[in-house]
Amino acid sequence: MLWWLVSEYSRDRNQSWKKVGLSATSIIAGKELADLTRIIPGPVAAAAFLDRIVRLSDSAKSQIPLVSRRP
Protein backbone atom coordinates (compact mmCIF):
# COMPACT_ATOMS: atom_id res chain seq x y z
CA MET A 1 0.00 0.00 0.00
CA LEU A 2 2.83 2.37 0.83
CA TRP A 3 4.46 1.74 -2.57
CA TRP A 4 1.17 2.69 -4.22
CA LEU A 5 1.20 5.97 -2.30
CA VAL A 6 4.86 6.77 -2.91
CA SER A 7 4.79 5.85 -6.60
CA GLU A 8 2.08 8.45 -7.32
CA TYR A 9 0.84 6.14 -10.08
CA SER A 10 -2.60 4.67 -10.73
CA ARG A 11 -2.59 0.89 -11.02
CA ASP A 12 -5.94 0.76 -12.81
CA ARG A 13 -5.33 3.62 -15.25
CA ASN A 14 -1.63 2.78 -15.70
CA GLN A 15 -0.61 6.43 -15.56
CA SER A 16 0.50 9.14 -13.14
CA TRP A 17 -2.18 10.57 -10.84
CA LYS A 18 -1.30 14.00 -12.25
CA LYS A 19 -2.69 12.89 -15.62
CA VAL A 20 -5.85 11.21 -14.31
CA GLY A 21 -7.75 14.38 -13.37
CA LEU A 22 -9.71 15.30 -10.25
CA SER A 23 -13.06 13.68 -11.07
CA ALA A 24 -11.57 10.31 -11.94
CA THR A 25 -8.97 10.46 -9.16
CA SER A 26 -11.65 10.93 -6.51
CA ILE A 27 -13.27 7.64 -7.50
CA ILE A 28 -10.37 5.53 -8.72
CA ALA A 29 -8.08 6.26 -5.75
CA GLY A 30 -10.70 4.98 -3.31
CA LYS A 31 -11.22 1.85 -5.39
CA GLU A 32 -7.49 1.17 -5.67
CA LEU A 33 -6.96 1.69 -1.93
CA ALA A 34 -9.80 -0.74 -1.22
CA ASP A 35 -8.19 -3.27 -3.58
CA LEU A 36 -4.93 -3.01 -1.62
CA THR A 37 -6.62 -3.40 1.77
CA ARG A 38 -6.23 -6.91 3.16
CA ILE A 39 -7.58 -6.42 6.69
CA ILE A 40 -10.89 -4.74 7.40
CA PRO A 41 -11.50 -1.93 8.47
CA GLY A 42 -8.32 -0.94 6.63
CA PRO A 43 -5.44 1.36 7.53
CA VAL A 44 -5.96 4.08 10.09
CA ALA A 45 -4.29 6.49 7.68
CA ALA A 46 -6.66 5.76 4.75
CA ALA A 47 -8.07 9.31 4.75
CA ALA A 48 -4.55 10.76 4.68
CA PHE A 49 -3.54 8.43 1.85
CA LEU A 50 -6.54 9.46 -0.24
CA ASP A 51 -5.97 13.13 0.56
CA ARG A 52 -2.42 12.93 -0.76
CA ILE A 53 -3.46 11.16 -3.98
CA VAL A 54 -6.24 13.69 -4.67
CA ARG A 55 -3.82 16.59 -4.08
CA LEU A 56 -1.54 15.13 -6.76
CA SER A 57 -4.17 15.76 -9.39
CA ASP A 58 -3.28 18.83 -11.49
CA SER A 59 -6.88 20.02 -11.38
CA ALA A 60 -7.17 19.82 -7.57
CA LYS A 61 -7.30 23.53 -6.80
CA SER A 62 -9.60 23.47 -3.78
CA GLN A 63 -9.93 21.30 -0.73
CA ILE A 64 -12.42 18.47 -0.98
CA PRO A 65 -13.51 16.70 2.22
CA LEU A 66 -12.87 12.97 1.81
CA VAL A 67 -14.11 11.64 5.12
CA SER A 68 -16.77 13.07 7.36
CA ARG A 69 -15.89 12.92 11.03
CA ARG A 70 -18.61 11.42 13.19
CA PRO A 71 -19.06 12.74 16.74
VMD Tcl script that builds the backbone (N, CA, C; Angstrom):
set m [mol new atoms 213]
animate dup $m
set s [atomselect $m all]
$s set {name element resname resid chain x y z} {
  {N N MET 1 A 0.828 -1.183 0.000}
  {CA C MET 1 A 0.000 0.000 0.000}
  {C C MET 1 A 0.876 1.251 0.000}
  {N N LEU 2 A 1.957 1.208 0.767}
  {CA C LEU 2 A 2.834 2.368 0.833}
  {C C LEU 2 A 3.516 2.624 -0.517}
  {N N TRP 3 A 3.860 1.556 -1.241}
  {CA C TRP 3 A 4.459 1.737 -2.567}
  {C C TRP 3 A 3.473 2.388 -3.519}
  {N N TRP 4 A 2.202 2.059 -3.395}
  {CA C TRP 4 A 1.165 2.688 -4.216}
  {C C TRP 4 A 1.137 4.189 -3.954}
  {N N LEU 5 A 1.238 4.564 -2.679}
  {CA C LEU 5 A 1.199 5.970 -2.302}
  {C C LEU 5 A 2.444 6.706 -2.782}
  {N N VAL 6 A 3.593 6.125 -2.567}
  {CA C VAL 6 A 4.862 6.772 -2.913}
  {C C VAL 6 A 5.060 6.847 -4.428}
  {N N SER 7 A 4.579 5.864 -5.156}
  {CA C SER 7 A 4.788 5.850 -6.604}
  {C C SER 7 A 4.010 6.930 -7.330}
  {N N GLU 8 A 2.920 7.416 -6.715}
  {CA C GLU 8 A 2.079 8.452 -7.321}
  {C C GLU 8 A 1.594 8.013 -8.704}
  {N N TYR 9 A 1.198 6.740 -8.799}
  {CA C TYR 9 A 0.838 6.137 -10.079}
  {C C TYR 9 A -0.406 5.275 -9.908}
  {N N SER 10 A -1.373 5.455 -10.794}
  {CA C SER 10 A -2.602 4.668 -10.730}
  {C C SER 10 A -2.362 3.281 -11.313}
  {N N ARG 11 A -2.729 2.267 -10.552}
  {CA C ARG 11 A -2.588 0.893 -11.025}
  {C C ARG 11 A -3.650 0.558 -12.071}
  {N N ASP 12 A -4.855 1.061 -11.887}
  {CA C ASP 12 A -5.943 0.757 -12.814}
  {C C ASP 12 A -5.822 1.527 -14.129}
  {N N ARG 13 A -5.437 2.782 -14.047}
  {CA C ARG 13 A -5.329 3.621 -15.249}
  {C C ARG 13 A -3.963 3.512 -15.909}
  {N N ASN 14 A -2.983 2.957 -15.180}
  {CA C ASN 14 A -1.626 2.780 -15.695}
  {C C ASN 14 A -1.012 4.117 -16.134}
  {N N GLN 15 A -1.198 5.122 -15.289}
  {CA C GLN 15 A -0.610 6.432 -15.563}
  {C C GLN 15 A -0.472 7.216 -14.260}
  {N N SER 16 A 0.288 8.300 -14.314}
  {CA C SER 16 A 0.503 9.141 -13.143}
  {C C SER 16 A -0.818 9.754 -12.685}
  {N N TRP 17 A -0.961 9.940 -11.360}
  {CA C TRP 17 A -2.181 10.566 -10.837}
  {C C TRP 17 A -2.336 11.975 -11.388}
  {N N LYS 18 A -1.243 12.640 -11.714}
  {CA C LYS 18 A -1.300 13.996 -12.250}
  {C C LYS 18 A -2.029 14.039 -13.585}
  {N N LYS 19 A -2.038 12.944 -14.309}
  {CA C LYS 19 A -2.693 12.894 -15.616}
  {C C LYS 19 A -4.121 12.370 -15.553}
  {N N VAL 20 A -4.526 11.830 -14.423}
  {CA C VAL 20 A -5.849 11.213 -14.307}
  {C C VAL 20 A -6.956 12.258 -14.226}
  {N N GLY 21 A -6.731 13.352 -13.522}
  {CA C GLY 21 A -7.755 14.377 -13.367}
  {C C GLY 21 A -8.522 14.205 -12.070}
  {N N LEU 22 A -9.073 15.299 -11.571}
  {CA C LEU 22 A -9.706 15.300 -10.255}
  {C C LEU 22 A -10.928 14.404 -10.169}
  {N N SER 23 A -11.821 14.476 -11.130}
  {CA C SER 23 A -13.059 13.679 -11.068}
  {C C SER 23 A -12.761 12.186 -11.012}
  {N N ALA 24 A -11.905 11.731 -11.902}
  {CA C ALA 24 A -11.571 10.313 -11.942}
  {C C ALA 24 A -10.735 9.905 -10.726}
  {N N THR 25 A -9.820 10.772 -10.305}
  {CA C THR 25 A -8.968 10.462 -9.160}
  {C C THR 25 A -9.797 10.229 -7.908}
  {N N SER 26 A -10.811 11.045 -7.708}
  {CA C SER 26 A -11.652 10.929 -6.515}
  {C C SER 26 A -12.299 9.557 -6.398}
  {N N ILE 27 A -12.625 8.956 -7.505}
  {CA C ILE 27 A -13.274 7.644 -7.502}
  {C C ILE 27 A -12.250 6.514 -7.563}
  {N N ILE 28 A -11.318 6.613 -8.483}
  {CA C ILE 28 A -10.367 5.529 -8.724}
  {C C ILE 28 A -9.428 5.318 -7.538}
  {N N ALA 29 A -8.991 6.399 -6.891}
  {CA C ALA 29 A -8.077 6.258 -5.748}
  {C C ALA 29 A -8.735 5.470 -4.620}
  {N N GLY 30 A -9.995 5.729 -4.343}
  {CA C GLY 30 A -10.705 4.978 -3.311}
  {C C GLY 30 A -10.825 3.513 -3.663}
  {N N LYS 31 A -11.098 3.241 -4.924}
  {CA C LYS 31 A -11.223 1.854 -5.394}
  {C C LYS 31 A -9.881 1.127 -5.298}
  {N N GLU 32 A -8.809 1.793 -5.717}
  {CA C GLU 32 A -7.489 1.165 -5.666}
  {C C GLU 32 A -7.041 0.928 -4.221}
  {N N LEU 33 A -7.312 1.884 -3.335}
  {CA C LEU 33 A -6.959 1.695 -1.929}
  {C C LEU 33 A -7.737 0.529 -1.338}
  {N N ALA 34 A -8.999 0.398 -1.695}
  {CA C ALA 34 A -9.805 -0.742 -1.221}
  {C C ALA 34 A -9.229 -2.058 -1.752}
  {N N ASP 35 A -8.785 -2.063 -3.008}
  {CA C ASP 35 A -8.187 -3.269 -3.584}
  {C C ASP 35 A -6.925 -3.692 -2.830}
  {N N LEU 36 A -6.180 -2.718 -2.328}
  {CA C LEU 36 A -4.928 -3.008 -1.623}
  {C C LEU 36 A -5.137 -3.365 -0.154}
  {N N THR 37 A -6.339 -3.128 0.363}
  {CA C THR 37 A -6.619 -3.395 1.771}
  {C C THR 37 A -6.874 -4.880 1.982}
  {N N ARG 38 A -6.109 -5.478 2.879}
  {CA C ARG 38 A -6.231 -6.911 3.156}
  {C C ARG 38 A -6.985 -7.184 4.452}
  {N N ILE 39 A -6.938 -6.233 5.383}
  {CA C ILE 39 A -7.580 -6.416 6.688}
  {C C ILE 39 A -8.612 -5.310 6.880}
  {N N ILE 40 A -9.821 -5.697 7.156}
  {CA C ILE 40 A -10.893 -4.741 7.395}
  {C C ILE 40 A -10.807 -4.279 8.844}
  {N N PRO 41 A -10.937 -3.045 9.215}
  {CA C PRO 41 A -11.498 -1.934 8.468}
  {C C PRO 41 A -10.487 -1.153 7.645}
  {N N GLY 42 A -9.295 -1.630 7.453}
  {CA C GLY 42 A -8.316 -0.942 6.626}
  {C C GLY 42 A -7.369 -0.091 7.465}
  {N N PRO 43 A -6.444 0.585 6.798}
  {CA C PRO 43 A -5.442 1.365 7.528}
  {C C PRO 43 A -6.050 2.583 8.205}
  {N N VAL 44 A -5.511 2.899 9.355}
  {CA C VAL 44 A -5.963 4.079 10.088}
  {C C VAL 44 A -5.714 5.337 9.257}
  {N N ALA 45 A -4.672 5.329 8.461}
  {CA C ALA 45 A -4.287 6.494 7.676}
  {C C ALA 45 A -4.954 6.551 6.303}
  {N N ALA 46 A -6.014 5.794 6.070}
  {CA C ALA 46 A -6.655 5.756 4.751}
  {C C ALA 46 A -7.074 7.142 4.275}
  {N N ALA 47 A -7.644 7.955 5.149}
  {CA C ALA 47 A -8.071 9.309 4.751}
  {C C ALA 47 A -6.873 10.148 4.327}
  {N N ALA 48 A -5.756 10.018 5.035}
  {CA C ALA 48 A -4.546 10.763 4.675}
  {C C ALA 48 A -3.975 10.273 3.349}
  {N N PHE 49 A -4.007 8.973 3.122}
  {CA C PHE 49 A -3.535 8.426 1.849}
  {C C PHE 49 A -4.351 8.991 0.694}
  {N N LEU 50 A -5.671 8.952 0.828}
  {CA C LEU 50 A -6.541 9.456 -0.240}
  {C C LEU 50 A -6.372 10.962 -0.431}
  {N N ASP 51 A -6.184 11.695 0.655}
  {CA C ASP 51 A -5.966 13.134 0.558}
  {C C ASP 51 A -4.723 13.433 -0.266}
  {N N ARG 52 A -3.659 12.691 -0.014}
  {CA C ARG 52 A -2.418 12.927 -0.762}
  {C C ARG 52 A -2.608 12.627 -2.251}
  {N N ILE 53 A -3.259 11.527 -2.580}
  {CA C ILE 53 A -3.465 11.161 -3.977}
  {C C ILE 53 A -4.319 12.215 -4.688}
  {N N VAL 54 A -5.377 12.678 -4.048}
  {CA C VAL 54 A -6.241 13.690 -4.673}
  {C C VAL 54 A -5.480 14.997 -4.876}
  {N N ARG 55 A -4.616 15.369 -3.920}
  {CA C ARG 55 A -3.824 16.594 -4.080}
  {C C ARG 55 A -2.829 16.504 -5.232}
  {N N LEU 56 A -2.465 15.297 -5.637}
  {CA C LEU 56 A -1.538 15.134 -6.757}
  {C C LEU 56 A -2.175 15.505 -8.092}
  {N N SER 57 A -3.475 15.447 -8.154}
  {CA C SER 57 A -4.173 15.756 -9.392}
  {C C SER 57 A -3.928 17.211 -9.771}
  {N N ASP 58 A -3.559 17.460 -11.024}
  {CA C ASP 58 A -3.284 18.825 -11.490}
  {C C ASP 58 A -4.489 19.737 -11.339}
  {N N SER 59 A -5.684 19.186 -11.434}
  {CA C SER 59 A -6.884 20.017 -11.380}
  {C C SER 59 A -7.417 20.191 -9.965}
  {N N ALA 60 A -6.712 19.677 -8.967}
  {CA C ALA 60 A -7.170 19.817 -7.573}
  {C C ALA 60 A -6.757 21.187 -7.050}
  {N N LYS 61 A -7.613 22.162 -7.220}
  {CA C LYS 61 A -7.305 23.528 -6.804}
  {C C LYS 61 A -7.927 23.882 -5.465}
  {N N SER 62 A -8.951 23.174 -5.051}
  {CA C SER 62 A -9.596 23.474 -3.781}
  {C C SER 62 A -9.625 22.234 -2.920}
  {N N GLN 63 A -9.868 22.442 -1.644}
  {CA C GLN 63 A -9.928 21.301 -0.733}
  {C C GLN 63 A -11.264 20.602 -0.868}
  {N N ILE 64 A -11.214 19.286 -0.887}
  {CA C ILE 64 A -12.420 18.474 -0.978}
  {C C ILE 64 A -12.437 17.542 0.220}
  {N N PRO 65 A -13.468 17.609 1.066}
  {CA C PRO 65 A -13.507 16.704 2.216}
  {C C PRO 65 A -13.689 15.261 1.757}
  {N N LEU 66 A -12.806 14.373 2.225}
  {CA C LEU 66 A -12.865 12.968 1.814}
  {C C LEU 66 A -13.610 12.101 2.816}
  {N N VAL 67 A -13.496 12.444 4.079}
  {CA C VAL 67 A -14.106 11.635 5.117}
  {C C VAL 67 A -14.820 12.562 6.090}
  {N N SER 68 A -16.064 12.282 6.358}
  {CA C SER 68 A -16.767 13.074 7.357}
  {C C SER 68 A -16.481 12.492 8.737}
  {N N ARG 69 A -16.183 13.333 9.659}
  {CA C ARG 69 A -15.887 12.921 11.031}
  {C C ARG 69 A -17.200 12.782 11.795}
  {N N ARG 70 A -17.406 11.644 12.405}
  {CA C ARG 70 A -18.612 11.421 13.192}
  {C C ARG 70 A -18.317 11.761 14.645}
  {N N PRO 71 A -19.293 12.375 15.332}
  {CA C PRO 71 A -19.063 12.739 16.739}
  {C C PRO 71 A -18.914 11.553 17.642}
}
mol reanalyze $m
mol bondsrecalc $m
mol representation Tube
mol addrep $m
